[in-house]
């Protein structure tokens, strides 16, 4: 389906495909470090022109699933520095992605709201498997394009991602809640090292890996590739100390472990190649890496410079060139639940028309319109479960499915729009939705409700739509309401609901 924004009859907001030489940026808000990548598009590839990483340790400030004020302050301070480097780049060509620490934090909005104000762009908190997909995309673009099946491993600050894929397509994705920052805090508190502490971390990592072993062991891939600072740091240390000259192997990891056991504190480790930013988490990183090699029968691993931030940039290129993986995800879920194509297209067409008519007055963003149309297309997938309360079932499926390309917030918004297409609107629920998704969610719900009511109505193409800041006028042809008494009755109910949402819906 064509992007609704491109379909604007006025031609407003339509964009030419991303031209050569365009600057793009990705910002990875990791649990250990924040990574910024600025690149220039040249011949379909991203040429890095600036890369910067700052140790923030957002995950270290996560206690009881709540970010500490100190961690939030560290993170925002870092973003203020990065913001200066992003001033010359169009906001539409910048994407900011949050990972494990922000996924886990119940108070993440205390960070994301001021972060968005600082950067001028949304902060997309992604699910673990979506993070894994983006990591794979970054690694795939950094490696030679061959047909071999590869395992990609990324040890982050709070989670570790595992991906099996060929060329640019991942075939299996998984994310485990084990990372060098979280394990350093749990097993190597205050930098203390001992054989008991290391074995506890190693055994726990082995337990986590056992859950995925059946699908990720060496029987399922031809080569193993490591991404992330942790595995790259391990490879550097191993090479500089002469324990291996070609990547990471299990024997060199064992030598690294034996050497580590000689020291009682992270500050005591004298290894060449170990920088101060990595020092506090290296013991946890080695424990996790050794568990991965042991649990998945890995004998040898090479590392790649490609990582999450590179994947985010290439994914952004696809979005801007109208090759959005999110469209594929929507098409797939419609097929999976055998959605009524006629009803889906009818609602999405009406939603598009309404949104384009009011977007200027209601200050709808491109992002709002895109999500609204996708929600419209999926509004009835829950019928596959039950006709009764199908909107609730549809919302559940959208929020809990693996939808490649969508952030956690985007999936939650899709679910909110679909769930709000009918039924009572409680003020408490409205307040929660506004807080989570912004003020525009109320007006998007009005559009959604109107479109659902009109999906089987005849002659709606002749209706005139006008709007002001807080009003929406639907002017139907003469005698239309008399010919459609049921639809008119339902529109009156929508009008009553719209008032609760802050919109005056007028029917003439």
Buried (B, 14 or more C-beta within 10 A) or exposed (E): BEBBBEBBEEEEEEEEEBEEEBBBBBBBBBBBBBBBBBBBBEEEEBEEEEEBBBBBBBBBBBEEEBBBEEBBEBBBEBBEEBBEBBEEBEEBBBBBBBBBBBBBBEBBBBBBEBBBEBBEBBBBBBBBBBBBBBBBBBBBBBBEEEEEBBBBBBBBBBBBBBBBBBEEEBEBBBBBEBBBBBBBBBBBEEBEBBEEBBEBBBEBBBEBBEEBEEEBBEEBBEBBBBBBBBBBBBBBBBBEBEBBEEBBBBBBBBBBBEBBEEBEEBEEBEBEBBEEBBBBBBBBBBBBBBBBBBBBEBEBBBBBEBBBBBBBBBBBBBBBBBEBBBBEBBEBBBEEBEBBEEBBBBBBBBBBBBBBBBBEBBEBEBBBBBBBBBBBBBBBBBBBBEEEBBBBBBBBBBBEBBBBBBBBBBBBBBBBBBBBBBEEBEEEEBEEBBEEBBEBBBBBBBBBBBBBBBBEBEEBEEBEBEBEEEBBBBEBEEEBBEEBEEBBEBBEEBBEBBEBBEBEBEBE
